[in-house]
Amino acid sequence: MTRSVSPKVCATRLDRILRPIHSWIWSDAERRARKLLRFAETEADGGRDLSRAAELTPDPLLRRLYLAHASDEQRHAELFRQRGRGLLCSFPSRSNPAFQANWFAPGERGLDDLRVDNTPDDALLAFLHLSEKAAASRFAIYREVLGHDPATRAIFDEVLSDEAFHMNYTYSQLTRVSPQRYRSRLWWSRLGRLWKGYLRFATALAGVIGTIVLTIQYFVLLPPFAWLAKRAARREPVGWTPISAKRNNSMGSQY
């Protein structure tokens, strides 16, 4: 299967606005290594799901494309894994790992949510197209900020070429499989991505709020109880407490 020359993939306006944050995230070598290993897991999971999609689709052309796509994802996983392990081995591990900032710099998000069973081809193609498009724009900004790491940047160059092909073939096959409903499929997939993004944000926000509330409780509610306990302890007599003669005059009873 031949591939046409992939068009240039550009980062989105939002990613360009957040470029200083991306530069900071990728500047730390250990964080960079762990992110690459996390990307490898996502790519490998996506490859397995695409292999399953190739088994389920009745369309022979889509079957070949899905298998080629799955092979690319497995190759990307191996590239990310080898580079991540190489970076980890190049420096001693820290006792406190660096902040990962996964929400700001995700990998090929979407493929980790892929569900192929009982999903029609047009819905799957729309989902894949949007996921690949988002991943390509993010990988483009990652490549731009990795000027200090030519080896990792070369990996993103290679992966970006495949991502552009995946983005293009999924759209063209979507218009072929569902020429009347491909726009609505894309909109439904966009809404689904927005909803999942909201859930991820809400989960992260709930974690932050929970941490803040527990911290406030620790520093605001606990000190008064500690003070009352110390005050009660000061009222207790020091040393042995004498027992009345009435209770101490007989050893013939347990009472």
Order of alpha helices (4+ residues) and beta strands (2+ residues): alpha-alpha-alpha-alpha-alpha-alpha-alpha-alpha-alpha
